[in-house]
């Protein structure tokens, strides 16, 4: 096989690989990022990884299932933030705007900080394929939960996340 044919074969195979092959899954470390939240505060995930368990919630204002997840995240935040867990929403930015995201946040009373992922760079880095996508990482930054809904976290679960 010639070098050119091999090159095109490799490129073709790479293009056919599903994005899920690059997605972060359970057992993978979180990817750190820095951003500014919707209230103008700096968010640096690198400063949290290794110090606290983290819940990342990827969402969009046009997502009907995202509406029902907000109260669940709010309840978990109310219970576990004082114990050291970090909560962060990431609006995926795709087909959304800051104004729509803000209206959604106000209407559904999101109690946790949110980053608007204008260029979808964070969402692409995490290979997010749908919303809502929820990731929970332990204190070391290792993903222990990834799904399209908010998990139930008991006190026993939280103790495991905090080890």
Secondary structure, 3 states (H helix, E strand, C coil): CCHHHHHHHHHHHHHHCCHHHHCCCCCCECCCCEEEECCCCEEEHHHCCCCCCEEEEEECCCCHHHHHHHHHHHHHHHHHCCCCCEEEEEECCCCCCHHHHHHHHHHCCCCCEEEECCCCHHHHHCCCCCCCEEEEECCCCEEEEEECCCCCCCHHHHHHHCC
